[in-house]
Amino acid sequence: MMNKNKLRAVLADHGENQRILAEALGMSRVTFSRKINEKKQTKGFSQPEISAIIKRYNLTQEQVADIFLQIKYLYKIQAKAR
């Protein structure tokens, strides 16, 4: 699950909003909204879209993990390490 509030905070820190980022990613505002809100029939952001977001806002690895890393995936990694 993506942390949409942290992504929105990054946008605000850069004086941008969802519409501006949607345009930069080449998608409609509606599509962006569906992705950020993780609607059932909409896939989340693709790897190229995430890469573009990382580059646009110069995100650190910690920020990327905080925003995009799925907690379920992290738990699976931790369980395998035991």
N, C-alpha and C positions, 0 to 999 in steps of 0.2 A: 504494500500500500504506500502510495506517495504522500509526503507531507506537504499538502497544498498550501498550508499557512506559511511555511518557511519559504516556499517559492514565491508566494505573494509578498513576503517581507523583502526578499531580494529585489523584486520588481520595484517596490516602493523605495528602497534604498537608492535605486538608480533613477528615480523619478519617472518610472514607466508604469504601465498598467497592462492588463491582459490583452487588450486590443492591440497595443503596440507590439507586444511579443508575438501575438498570433500573426500579425502582418509580416514580421521579420522571419517567422517560420514558414510563411507561405500558406497559411490556412485561414479559414474563416474564424470569426470570433466564436461562433456557435460550436465549431469543431474543437477549438481550443478549450472552451468551457466544458464540453463533454469529456475531454481528456483529463483536464485538471480535477474534475469532479468524479472521475472514474465511473462513468455511467456504464451499466451492464453490457450494452451492445457496442461499446466503443473501446477499442484497445487503448492502452495508455500511450505515452510518448514513445516514439521509436528511438532506436539507438542514435540515428543521425540527428533527430530532433533534440535529444538530450545533449549530444555533443555540441550542437549549435547553441544551446542554452548555456552550457559550461563555458564555451568560448566567449559568448556575448557578455557574460557577467563576470568572467575570470574567476569562476568558483574554485574554491580549494577542495581537496579530496574530502575533507571533513564535511563541507557544505553539500557536496554531491551525495555522500552517504546519508546525511541527515534528510535530504530532500527525496532522493530517488531509491535508496536501498530498501528493499522489502524486508520487513521484520521477520516474516516467516522464513525467508531464505537465510537470514542471519542465524536463526534458531537451528535450522537444518545443518548449517556449517558447524556450529558449536556442538551439536549432538554427535556429529561424525568425528569430531576431534577428541571426544571422550573415550 
